[in-house]
Structure formats: structure tokens, C-alpha cells
């Protein structure tokens, strides 16, 4: 005769996020960075032990892990599995452990992320859930309902960093700038495609340089790419006239059939 050995209610007895596999728990103050690997593990206790007619015990737990960003959008594909084993007499206190490792996408927003873990006792029918929070740091790019440029900053060199308070260069200097494009439409399969061009004007409004398509980027994937970083690089001649210049950035959303223009001013001294 098959028997069900009664057990306590199914519970998630451990739910841990760490920076290495089976490593110590990441503390409250720890912040993951974009592109980091996140390691999650959970233990389940209180499962029902099944004894067959040969007096052998076994158990079976099905589980599922989901990860969500601060807006509740799934970050990585959900993962499911099952733990079904024969139990030895010395396994009276044994609890199954579930592991899940996943990488953070390279351009995720800063904030609190959630891991939802669910387990079901396939023999006794009990269910248990846990929610574990981890935090991510990164640059803030404010969302927009329309195609736009955020975080534009003139820089002294190619390396990113604080924006120049006064964007002033000398003739022969390279003019660098970085910015983020957001507000574009995301299509089926999280597909996006954006491009941008630029035109430079002198103080009189005369166009002195144009590059209709400076860059274009497209892609798709499980997780949406909410913004696209852009870079601007100009090489004024050594004998360029001193004065004020403006650069017009013209951004195109190919999926959403939209365009946007933004003008920024710098000086040659």
C-alpha cells in the first residue's frame, strides 16, 4: 500500500541573492551593476514524503523563478524545474535547493528588482512562494512618451564623465558629446531601430558641416532596450573662426516612423 507521510506546510526556508554561486548573501547596501551576473538560490521545506509498498520514501517538488524590473517588466525568461528524489533514512532533515543564475542586461534602469520564487508539492499539493529584492545602480534616463534626447553632455575627451559646465574648445580640438535616445517605439519581439544625423551651424546660422546618418542601431530580444546611447565627435580645423557654433541632432525612430531634432551650442575660443 502506498502511504503519504504527513508533513508541515510547504515553506520557502531560504531565499538568497549573492554575487557568486553559493556565496554569502548580498547585503542591503549592495548594488549590482549593469551586465553583472546575479546568483539566486532557495530551499524548500515541509514537503510531503511518499512511502511506497516497499517502504521506500520519495518526494517531488516543482518550482518556478521569475525576475522583474522596477516597472514590473519581466527581465529574463522564467525558469522552471522539478526536484524528485528517493529519500534515504538519513534524509529526515534534508531540504532541496534550487539555483538560478542570470545576467543583467547592459542598459537596465537603476532601482529595486524582484525575484519571485514559487514551489509546489506534487505529492501533497501544498504551495509556497517568496519574493526577494536586489538593487541595481546605473545612470538615470528619464522615460518619455515621444522620441527625444536625454542626458546630453559635451565632454573634453572621448571618455564619458561629467558634462563640461562651459562647452568651449580651441581650434584643432576634438569636440565630443554623449547622449541617450529614448521615447522610440518598441515593436514585436522588443524590436527597435533608431538612427541619428547631425548638422553644424556657425553663429550666422550658416551650415558648415552635415552628416545625415551618423549612426544607426537596431535589435530585439526578450528584454526591451528602453534607451540607446549615442556619441558625437567633431574635428574643427586649427584655423576655424572663433565664436559660437550649434549642432543640430536629428534622431529617427524607424519602427515608430518618428523624427526629433535637438540643438546644442558650443564655443571655439
N, C-alpha and C positions, 0 to 999 in steps of 0.2 A: 504493500500500500504506500502511495506517495503521501508525504506529510509536509505541511507548511509549519515551520517553526516560527512562532510569533516573535516579532522584534519591536523595538521602539520605533517611533515615527521617523521616516526618512528625513535626514537633515544634511545640509552642506556644512561639514565640520571645519573646513579650511578653505579659504579663498585668498590667494596671494598673487600679487604682481611684483615681478622682480626684473632686474636688468640683465641677468644671466639665468641660464636654465638651472632650476632648483636653488637659486641664490637666495640671499636674505630678502625680506620684504622691503620694497622701496618705501622710504619714509614719506610722511605727509608733505614735507618740503621738497621732495624730489620732483624735478621736471624733466620729462623726456624731451628730446629734440626731434625735429622733422627728420625722417629717414631712420630713426633708431629702431632696433628690434625690441619688442615687448614680449615678456615671458609671463604666462598665466598658468596657475595650477590650482586645482581644487580637490578636496577629499569629500567623500560621501559616506555617511554613517547611518545606522538604523535600518539597513536593508533587510529584507526577509530572506531567511535561509531555507532552502528547499531540501528535503531529505527524501531520497528515493527508496524503493523497496529493498535495495541492497545496503541501506543505511549510509549512503554517500550523500554529502551535502553539496549544494551549489547555489550560486546567486547570479543575477543578471540585472545590470543597470544600463539604461540608455541615457545618453546625455547630449546636450547641445550648447554651443557657445556662440554668442552674438556680440559684436562690438559696434558702438555708436559714437558719432562725433558730438560736439556740444549742441548742435541743432537737431539731434536725433536721427541723422542720416547714417545708414549702415556704412561702416568704414572699410571692412574687409568681408569676403564671403563668409557666411556662417559655417561652422564646423560641427559635425555630429559624429557620434561613435557609440560603442557599446562595450561594456566590461562584463563578460560572462566567464566564470571560472568555477572549477571544482575546489571545494574547501577542505583542507586537512584539519585534523583535530586541533592542531596548534594555531589555527587561524581564527580563534574565537574573537580576538580583538582587531583583526585585520580590516582595514578600510581601503577601498580602491582610490587611486589617484588619477586624475585627468590632467593632461598638459596641452597647452595650445600656445604656439609661438607665431607672431605675425609682425611684419614691418610696418612702420608708419609711412604713409605716402610722403613724398618730399615737400609738398606745399600745403600741409594741413594747417588749420587755424589754431591759435593758442586757446587753451581752455580746459574744461573738465570732460574727459571721455569716460564712457561706461562700458563695462563688460557684464553682460547678463549670462549667467550660467543656470541651466535647468537640468534636473536629473529625474528619471522615473524608474521606479522599482517595477520591473516587468513581471515579477512574481507576485509581490504583494499589492501592487497598484499604487503605492504611495508616490508623492511627488515633492520635490524640494527645489527652491530657487535661491539665487544670491545675486546681488549687484555690487560690483567692485569698481571704484573710481580711480583713474590715474590722470595725471595732469601733464599737459604739453605746453612748452613755451615756443614762441616764434613771433614773427613780425605780424602786426595787425594790419589787415587790409579790409577796410570797411566795405560791406556789401553795397550794391547799387542795383536799382531796377532798370537802369539804362546803361548802355555802353559808355564807359568813362575811364579816365586815368586817375590812379591814386598814387600817393607817396612819391611824387616826382621830386627828384633831388639832383642838383648839379654837384659834381664831385671833382676833386682835384686830380684824381688818377683813376685808373680802371677799377681799382679795388673799391668795393662798396664800403659805406661808412656814413658818418653824419653828413647831412647836407651842408653845402657852403652857405654861410649866412649872407655873404655878398658874392654872387657868382661873377667873378672878374678874372679875366685871363690876359696874357700877353700874346702878341703876335707870335706864331710858331708853336704856342702851347696846344696840346690836345684838349678839347672840350669833351668832358664825359658827363653822362647823366644816366640815372636809372629810374625806373617807374614800374608800376603794376597796372595791368589792364584787367578790368573786371566788368561785370554787368552784361557780358555777352550771353547769348542763348546756348543752352546745352541740349543737344538733340538725343535721339535714341542711342542707347548704349553709352550715355555720357559723352557723346561725341561733341567736340568743339573745334573751331578753326578761326583763328584771328590773325590779322596782319597789320602792319603799320608802315607808313612812309613819312617823310619829313621834307620841309622846305624852310630855307633860311632867308631872312629879310634884313636889310640894313635899316638905319634909322629913318630913311626917307620912305620906307615901305617897298623898296625895290627888291625883287627876288634875286639872290646871288648864288643860290645852290638848291637843287632839288633832287630827291631820291624817292620816287613814287612808291617803291616797295623795298623798304629796308630790311624787313624780316617777316616771316610767316611761320606760324606754329599750329599744328593740329594733332589730335589724338583722341583716344577713347579708353574706357576701362571700367572696372567695377565701381571705383570711387570717382566722383565728379572732381574736375580741376576747376576750382572757383575763380582763380586768377592766374594770369600769365605774366611773368617778369619780362620787362623789356630793357634794352640798353641803347643809348645814343652816343655816337662818337663823331666828332667833327675835327678837322685838321686845318684850321685857318693858316694862311700863309704868313711868313715872317713880316711881310710889308703890308698886311691888311690895315686898313684905316682904323684909328681908334674911335670908339663910340659905342653906342648901344645897338644890339642886334636881337632879333627874336627868331625863335624856331617854332614852326607850326608842326605839331604831331597829328597825323591823320590816321585814326585807328579804324579798322574794318572788321566787322563780325560777319563772316561768310555764311555761317549756319543761320544766323538771325537776319541776314540782309540789312545790316545797320552800319552807320558810319558816325564817327565823332571826331571833333577837332579840338585841340588844346594848344594854346600859345604860351611860351615861356621866354623870358628875357634874360640875357647875359650881356656883359660888357667886355670890350677889348680895351686894355689900358696901356 
